[in-house]
Structure formats: C-alpha cells, structure tokens
Amino acid sequence: MLNLLVRPIMFISALIAAVFVARDAPNFGVIQMVIGLFLIVALVAIGAFWETLTDRWRSKTKSGEPL
C-alpha cells in the first residue's frame, strides 16, 4: 500500500533529478531521494495548511485584489 504512494513521487523526483544530473552519475540516487523528500514535505505542508491557504485565496478573490 505504501508502495502505491511512494512510487509516483519517486518517478516524478527521478524526472526532476534527470534534468540536473545524468542518470548514470554515482550520486543520482541521492539527488533523487533529496528531491523526493522535498516533494513529500511540500505535499504534507499543503495538506497541513490547506484550509488556511483556501481561506486566504477566497478572501483575496472576494476583495478584488490580484493574487
């Protein structure tokens, strides 16, 4: 079950890491893991602050201010 959550994140992190480092470089796995960790942290942060973010976005759109 955890594999279904981690595999897409690692796939995306491999694509991002391939932009910066060659796939056959010795440190590709490390770079991929760091990018994957950043993606996980970003997803958790968005999930944790989702209500605050949506309230702020809604209040800015109602007041007519640009985002």
C-alpha positions, 0 to 999 in steps of 0.5 A, a space after each residue: 500500500 505504501 508502495 502505491 504512494 511512494 512510487 509516483 513521487 519517486 518517478 516524478 523526483 527521478 524526472 526532476 533529478 534527470 534534468 540536473 544530473 545524468 542518470 548514470 552519475 554515482 550520486 543520482 540516487 541521492 539527488 533523487 531521494 533529496 528531491 523526493 523528500 522535498 516533494 513529500 514535505 511540500 505535499 504534507 505542508 499543503 495538506 497541513 495548511 490547506 484550509 488556511 491557504 483556501 481561506 486566504 485565496 477566497 478572501 483575496 478573490 472576494 476583495 478584488 485584489 490580484 493574487 
